[in-house]
């Protein structure tokens, strides 16, 4: 009778309590997974603004340097073992590699053009070195990290140019 109904009601309450705890746990797990997935997508995604800045932006500007820092972060994320096993990695990697090649080419070309300023006649070498070349250190570091052969060509171009300039100045002095 009444004791059996009370016992059944008590069992239903325990079952409902367990289901509520289980549902709360599932909701927490879902929220955690959603946050993790959202962070993953933010890290792996190449935004149109980032691509546009790296492909068409003004190399040497603050915006370009900011875009390079963002590209570096994405590169570091793509190098993680956990990222390489994701299905999205296979999709994004060719696009990322293409963007990296284009970016390193633009940076290398820009640095060569700044070194060419030293070769112009009647150029104050010290001013060009301090006001132009020294400010390009982030670009040089980016090139060194992502295109060692491009960095070597820029370094060799700079060394050859400065060597010729100082040799000429030394000859004029004597």
C-alpha positions in Angstrom: 0.0 0.0 0.0 1.1 3.3 1.2 4.7 2.2 2.1 5.2 0.7 -1.3 4.0 3.9 -3.0 6.3 5.9 -0.7 9.2 3.6 -1.6 8.5 3.9 -5.3 8.3 7.7 -5.0 11.7 7.7 -3.1 13.3 5.5 -5.9 11.9 7.9 -8.6 13.4 10.9 -6.7 16.8 9.2 -6.5 16.6 8.3 -10.2 15.7 11.8 -11.2 18.4 13.2 -9.0 21.0 11.0 -10.7 19.6 12.0 -14.2 19.9 15.7 -13.2 23.5 15.3 -12.0 24.3 13.4 -15.2 22.6 16.1 -17.4 24.6 18.8 -15.6 27.8 16.9 -16.1 27.0 16.4 -19.8 26.2 20.1 -20.2 29.5 21.0 -18.5 31.4 18.6 -20.8 29.6 20.0 -23.9 30.4 23.6 -22.9 34.1 22.7 -22.3 34.2 20.9 -25.6 32.6 23.9 -27.3 35.1 26.3 -25.8 38.0 24.0 -26.8 36.7 23.6 -30.4 36.1 27.4 -30.7 39.7 28.1 -29.6 41.0 25.4 -32.0 39.1 27.0 -34.9 40.3 30.5 -34.0 43.9 29.2 -34.0 43.8 27.3 -37.2 41.6 29.6 -39.3 43.2 32.1 -41.7 41.0 35.2 -41.7 40.4 37.2 -44.9 41.8 40.2 -43.2 45.1 38.4 -42.3 45.5 37.0 -45.8 44.7 40.4 -47.4 47.2 42.2 -45.2 50.0 39.7 -45.9 49.4 39.5 -49.6 48.5 43.2 -50.4 49.5 45.1 -47.3 52.3 47.6 -46.9 55.3 45.6 -46.0 57.2 47.3 -43.1 54.1 48.9 -41.6 52.9 48.2 -38.1 49.8 46.4 -39.4 52.0 44.2 -41.5 54.2 43.4 -38.5 51.1 42.6 -36.5 49.9 40.2 -39.3 53.4 38.6 -39.3 53.1 38.0 -35.5 49.7 36.4 -36.0 51.0 34.3 -38.8 53.9 33.1 -36.5 51.4 32.1 -33.9 49.4 30.1 -36.4 52.5 28.5 -37.7 53.5 27.4 -34.2 50.0 26.0 -33.6 50.1 24.1 -36.9 53.4 22.5 -35.9 51.9 20.9 -32.7 51.4 17.1 -33.0 47.8 17.5 -31.8 47.0 19.9 -34.6 48.6 17.6 -37.3 46.2 14.8 -36.5 43.1 17.0 -37.0 41.1 16.7 -40.2 41.2 20.5 -40.6 45.0 20.4 -40.8 45.0 18.6 -44.2 42.6 21.3 -45.5 44.4 24.4 -44.2 48.1 23.3 -44.6 48.4 23.8 -48.4 46.7 27.3 -48.1 48.9 28.1 -45.2 52.1 27.0 -47.0 51.1 29.1 -50.0 50.5 32.1 -47.9 53.9 31.6 -46.1 55.7 31.4 -49.4 54.1 34.6 -50.7 54.8 36.4 -47.4 58.4 35.4 -47.3 58.9 36.4 -50.9 57.4 39.8 -50.2 59.5 40.3 -47.1 62.7 39.2 -48.9 61.9 41.5 -51.8 61.2 44.4 -49.5 64.5 44.0 -47.6 66.4 43.8 -50.8 64.8 47.1 -51.9 65.8 48.7 -48.6 69.4 47.5 -49.0 69.4 48.9 -52.5 68.9 52.4 -51.0 72.5 52.1 -49.7 73.8 51.8 -53.3 72.4 55.1 -54.4 75.0 57.8 -55.0 75.6 60.4 -52.2 73.7 58.3 -49.7 74.3 58.8 -46.0 74.9 55.2 -45.0 74.5 55.7 -41.3 71.1 57.3 -41.6 69.8 54.6 -43.9 71.2 51.9 -41.5 69.6 53.5 -38.5 66.4 54.9 -39.8 65.5 52.3 -42.4 67.3 49.0 -41.9 67.3 48.8 -38.2 63.6 49.3 -38.1 63.1 46.2 -40.2 64.5 43.8 -37.6 61.1 42.0 -37.1 61.0 41.3 -40.8 64.5 40.0 -40.8 63.8 37.7 -37.9 60.6 36.5 -39.6 62.6 35.7 -42.8 65.4 34.0 -40.8 62.8 31.7 -39.1 60.7 30.9 -42.1 63.0 31.2 -45.2 66.7 30.6 -44.2 67.8 30.7 -47.9 66.0 34.0 -48.4 67.5 35.3 -45.2 71.0 34.3 -46.4 70.4 36.1 -49.7 69.4 39.3 -47.8 72.4 38.9 -45.4 74.8 38.4 -48.3 73.3 41.3 -50.3 73.8 43.5 -47.2 77.3 42.3 -46.6 78.3 42.8 -50.2 76.8 46.2 -50.4 78.3 47.5 -47.2 81.7 46.0 -48.1 81.8 47.7 -51.4 80.6 51.0 -49.9 83.2 51.0 -47.1 85.9 50.0 -49.5 85.0 52.9 -51.8 84.9 55.3 -48.8 88.3 54.0 -47.5 89.8 54.5 -51.0 88.5 58.0 -51.2 89.9 58.8 -47.8 93.3 57.6 -48.7 
